[in-house]
């Protein structure tokens, strides 16, 4: 179990390189000096302001921290054909007055073919007004265990809101989850206003996206030929599986090599995950996903308190859960948990087997 750290002033003590002057964004490895660093996870102690449980272990991740961007590359040597890299603005850039925005760039690579590459833009609006970031990204969770790598970054927004971005790479199961969570941290009574979200994630122009008939998921192919086998599929878990069940302006679509996700809600918080299935054999199997009921004190909770999702490919099933409130004891899929974030496998006989579980740090 790992704990989320909410301090806004944490800064890394690891190595840094000088700022790279980039005019055009190309392949990340071409521009950024990357080198292996063994990260340490501490349990019953604190490392770099991050608290967790258990012994020390060395991870198999590769990490580079740069100014003004930070880069995190998630990969396992045993499955080197699948990797996820993330670049985001660091606090040092803010202190040096070189920071101008909160750009996050993502590179997803499968068998030496770039699937996602470029900026993952996001805009959050309250009552039609853009909520601007007030600081740089802070790295709040780094996790590598059970063949899973997980990164979480956090930035405060105007009007007491906060944006958290989640990056999960499950190499054993060939799954990637990219998700945003918007939270309200204000004191006093919450006044409901329309909360709008839009994100845009650049994918390789060499890919071809295909919408399913009547369904909300997208399937991606290599090249323009209709005879090529699919490379991966994207499931927008927050949306219903079928388009005719969508009751608001929420949608997922492609626009000029961008994967665009839109959501509109009236709540104080929301969680929008994109679930990438990168297993070529599994793409041929029947699949589905469902929005789960989350229980607390014998009653279901609203979506701005906690959400859960079940994803099924043939006989394989997975569960994803996110809480958006202070610590609470809840149940989802018959699994009791106090986690802030949980991802794992699900079996009807044995229940949920958590692969990544994050809890809020207890003061």
C-alpha positions in Angstrom: 0.0 0.0 0.0 1.4 3.4 -0.9 0.3 6.8 0.5 -0.4 9.9 -1.5 1.5 13.0 -0.4 -0.4 16.3 -0.7 2.4 18.7 0.2 2.9 21.3 -2.5 6.5 22.1 -1.8 8.2 18.8 -2.4 11.2 18.9 -4.7 13.4 16.1 -5.9 17.0 15.5 -4.8 17.8 13.3 -7.8 20.0 14.4 -10.7 18.9 17.1 -13.1 20.2 18.1 -16.5 20.2 21.5 -18.1 17.2 22.9 -19.9 16.9 21.6 -23.5 15.8 24.2 -26.0 13.2 22.5 -28.1 11.6 24.1 -31.1 9.6 21.1 -32.2 8.6 18.1 -30.2 10.0 14.9 -31.6 10.6 11.5 -30.2 11.3 11.9 -26.5 14.4 9.8 -26.4 16.0 12.0 -29.1 15.7 15.2 -27.0 16.0 14.1 -23.4 19.0 12.6 -21.7 17.6 9.5 -20.0 19.5 7.1 -17.7 18.5 4.4 -15.3 18.1 5.4 -11.7 17.0 3.0 -8.9 14.2 4.6 -7.1 13.7 3.6 -3.4 10.3 2.9 -1.9 10.2 3.2 1.9 7.8 1.6 4.2 7.6 2.7 7.8 9.6 5.7 6.8 9.7 8.7 4.5 11.8 9.2 1.3 11.7 12.6 -0.4 8.6 13.4 1.5 6.8 10.3 0.3 5.4 7.9 2.9 4.7 4.2 2.2 4.6 0.8 3.9 7.0 -2.2 3.9 10.6 -2.7 2.9 12.9 -0.9 0.5 13.0 -2.1 -3.0 14.7 -1.2 -6.3 12.4 -0.5 -9.2 13.0 -1.3 -12.8 11.9 2.1 -14.0 14.0 4.7 -15.8 13.8 8.3 -14.6 15.1 11.6 -15.8 14.4 14.9 -14.1 14.9 17.9 -16.2 14.5 21.7 -16.0 11.9 23.0 -16.8 10.3 19.6 -17.6 10.4 16.4 -15.6 10.4 13.1 -17.4 9.3 9.7 -16.1 9.7 6.6 -18.2 7.8 3.5 -17.1 9.0 0.2 -18.5 10.1 -3.3 -17.4 13.1 -5.0 -19.0 11.2 -8.3 -19.4 8.6 -6.5 -21.5 10.7 -3.8 -23.1 8.5 -3.6 -26.2 5.9 -1.6 -24.1 6.8 1.7 -22.4 5.1 4.9 -21.3 6.9 8.2 -20.9 5.6 11.3 -19.3 7.1 14.9 -19.3 5.7 17.7 -17.2 6.7 21.1 -15.8 8.7 21.1 -12.6 8.6 23.5 -9.6 12.2 24.6 -10.5 10.8 26.2 -13.7 8.4 28.2 -11.7 11.1 29.5 -9.4 13.2 30.5 -12.3 10.3 32.4 -14.0 10.7 30.2 -17.1 7.4 28.3 -16.6 4.5 29.5 -18.8 2.0 26.6 -18.7 1.4 23.2 -17.3 2.1 21.2 -20.4 2.1 17.4 -20.0 3.5 15.3 -22.9 3.0 11.5 -23.2 4.7 8.9 -25.3 3.3 5.4 -25.5 5.4 2.9 -27.5 4.5 -0.6 -28.5 7.0 -2.8 -30.3 9.0 0.2 -31.4 5.9 1.9 -32.8 4.8 5.2 -31.4 1.1 5.1 -30.5 0.7 8.3 -28.4 3.2 11.1 -28.8 2.9 14.7 -27.9 1.0 17.0 -25.5 -2.0 15.8 -23.4 -3.8 19.1 -23.1 -6.6 19.7 -20.6 -9.1 22.5 -19.8 -11.4 22.7 -16.8 -14.1 25.4 -16.7 -16.4 26.4 -13.9 -19.5 28.2 -15.0 -17.9 28.7 -18.4 -14.7 30.3 -16.8 -11.4 28.6 -17.3 -9.7 27.4 -14.1 -6.0 28.3 -14.5 -3.2 26.5 -12.7 -1.6 28.3 -9.8 1.7 26.3 -9.6 3.7 23.7 -11.3 3.0 19.9 -11.2 4.0 18.1 -8.0 4.8 14.4 -8.1 2.6 12.9 -5.4 2.8 9.1 -6.0 5.4 6.9 -7.7 4.9 3.2 -7.6 6.5 0.1 -9.1 5.5 -3.4 -8.0 3.5 -6.4 -9.3 4.6 -5.6 -12.9 2.7 -2.3 -12.6 4.2 1.2 -12.7 2.1 4.1 -11.5 2.7 7.9 -11.5 0.5 10.6 -10.2 1.0 14.4 -10.5 -1.0 17.2 -8.9 -1.5 20.9 -9.6 -3.7 23.5 -7.8 -6.3 25.4 -9.9 -8.2 28.6 -9.3 -11.3 28.7 -7.2 -10.0 26.0 -4.7 -10.0 23.2 -7.3 -7.2 20.8 -8.0 -6.3 18.5 -10.9 -4.6 15.2 -10.5 -3.3 13.2 -13.5 -2.8 9.4 -13.3 -0.5 7.3 -15.4 -0.7 3.5 -15.0 1.3 0.9 -16.9 0.4 -2.8 -16.3 3.0 -4.6 -18.4 1.9 -8.1 -17.4 -1.6 -7.5 -18.6 -0.7 -5.1 -21.4 -2.9 -2.3 -20.1 -2.4 1.4 -19.8 -4.7 3.8 -17.9 -4.5 7.6 -18.3 -6.9 9.5 -16.1 -7.7 12.9 -14.8 -9.4 13.7 -11.5 -10.7 17.2 -10.6 -11.3 17.9 -6.9 -12.7 20.7 -4.9 -10.6 21.6 -1.8 -12.6 24.6 -0.6 -13.9 25.2 2.9 -17.5 26.0 3.7 -20.6 25.3 1.7 -20.2 24.1 -1.9 -22.2 26.1 -4.5 -22.9 23.9 -7.5 -22.0 25.3 -11.0 -21.6 23.6 -14.3 -18.1 22.0 -14.4 -16.8 21.3 -17.9 -13.8 19.2 -18.8 -12.0 18.7 -22.1 -8.7 16.9 -22.8 -6.9 16.3 -26.1 -4.2 13.6 -26.4 -2.1 13.5 -29.6 -1.7 10.1 -31.3 0.6 9.1 -34.1 -0.7 10.3 -37.5 0.4 6.9 -38.8 -2.5 5.4 -36.9 -6.1 5.0 -38.1 -9.0 5.3 -35.6 -12.3 3.5 -36.0 -15.5 4.1 -34.1 -17.6 1.2 -33.1 -21.2 1.0 -34.4 -23.3 2.5 -31.7 -20.6 2.2 -29.0 -18.3 4.8 -27.5 -15.0 3.0 -27.6 -12.3 3.6 -30.3 -10.1 1.0 -32.0 -6.8 2.0 -33.5 -5.0 0.4 -36.5 -1.6 0.8 -38.0 -1.7 2.4 -41.4 -4.6 3.3 -43.6 -5.4 -0.2 -44.9 -8.7 -1.7 -43.8 -7.1 -5.2 -43.7 -4.6 -4.5 -40.9 -5.2 -6.0 -37.5 -6.0 -3.7 -34.6 -3.2 -2.4 -32.5 -5.1 -1.3 -29.4 -8.5 -0.2 -28.1 -9.5 2.7 -25.9 -12.4 2.4 -23.5 -13.7 5.7 -22.0 -14.8 4.2 -18.7 -16.7 7.2 -17.5 -19.0 7.1 -20.5 -21.7 4.4 -21.0 -20.7 1.7 -23.4 -23.5 2.6 -25.8 -23.9 6.1 -27.3 -27.6 6.1 -26.9 -27.1 5.9 -23.1 -25.1 9.1 -23.0 -27.4 11.7 -21.4 -25.3 14.8 -21.5 -22.7 16.5 -23.7 -19.9 14.0 -22.7 -18.2 12.3 -25.6 -15.0 10.8 -26.9 -13.9 11.4 -30.5 -10.9 11.9 -32.8 -10.1 15.3 -34.2 -7.0 15.7 -36.5 -4.9 12.9 -34.8 -6.1 14.0 -31.4 -8.0 11.8 -29.0 -10.6 14.2 -27.5 -12.6 13.5 -24.3 -15.3 15.9 -23.1 -17.4 15.8 -19.9 -19.9 18.0 -18.2 -21.1 17.6 -14.6 -22.7 19.6 -11.7 -20.7 17.9 -8.9 -17.8 19.1 -6.9 -15.4 16.4 -8.3 -15.1 13.9 -11.1 -12.8 11.1 -12.4 -12.3 10.4 -16.2 -10.2 7.4 -17.1 -9.1 6.2 -20.5 -8.4 2.4 -20.5 -6.0 1.2 -23.2 -6.1 -2.5 -24.1 -2.8 -3.3 -25.9 -3.0 -7.1 -26.0 -3.4 -8.1 -29.6 -4.9 -11.5 -28.9 -7.3 -10.1 -26.4 -8.6 -7.6 -28.9 -10.4 -10.4 -30.7 -12.4 -11.4 -27.6 -15.8 -10.0 -26.5 -15.4 -7.0 -24.2 -17.6 -4.8 -22.1 -17.3 -2.3 -19.2 -19.7 -1.1 -16.5 -20.0 1.7 -14.0 -20.2 0.1 -10.6 -22.2 0.9 -7.5 -19.9 2.1 -4.6 -21.3 1.5 -1.1 -20.7 3.3 2.1 -22.7 2.8 5.4 -25.2 0.6 3.6 -26.0 3.3 1.0 -24.6 4.1 -2.5 -22.4 7.2 -2.9 -22.6 9.8 -5.6 -20.1 10.0 -8.5 -18.5 13.1 -7.0 -17.6 11.1 -3.9 -16.3 7.9 -5.4 -16.5 5.8 -8.7 -15.8 2.3 -9.6 -15.5 0.5 -13.0 -15.4 -3.1 -14.1 -13.8 -4.0 -17.4 -14.1 -7.5 -19.0 -12.3 -9.1 -21.9 -13.6 -12.7 -22.4 -13.1 -14.3 -19.0 -10.5 -11.6 -17.8 -11.9 -8.9 -15.6 -10.4 -5.8 -14.1 -11.5 -3.2 -11.5 -10.7 0.5 -11.2 -11.7 2.7 -8.3 -11.2 6.3 -7.3 -12.3 8.1 -4.1 -12.7 11.9 -4.2 -13.3 12.6 -0.5 -11.3 12.3 2.7 -10.6 8.8 4.0 -13.7 6.6 3.9 -14.5 2.9 4.3 -16.4 1.7 1.2 -17.3 -1.4 -0.8 -17.1 -2.0 -4.5 -17.6 -5.4 -6.3 -17.8 -7.0 -2.8 -14.3 -5.6 -2.0 -13.9 -3.5 1.2 -11.4 -0.8 0.9 -10.3 2.6 2.3 -8.1 3.4 -0.7 -7.9 6.6 -2.6 -7.1 4.8 -5.8 -7.2 1.1 -6.6 -6.6 -1.0 -9.7 -6.6 -4.8 -9.8 -7.9 -8.0 -11.3 -11.3 -9.4 -10.5 -12.4 -13.0 -10.3 -16.0 -14.1 -9.5 -14.7 -16.7 -7.1 -11.8 -15.0 -5.4 -12.9 -11.3 -5.7 -10.6 -8.3 -6.3 -6.8 -8.8 -6.3 -5.4 -5.2 -6.0 -2.3 -4.6 -8.2 -2.0 -0.8 -7.3 -3.5 0.7 -4.1 -3.0 4.2 -2.9 -4.2 5.8 0.3 -4.2 9.3 1.6 -1.4 10.0 4.0 -2.6 10.0 7.6 -1.5 13.0 9.5 
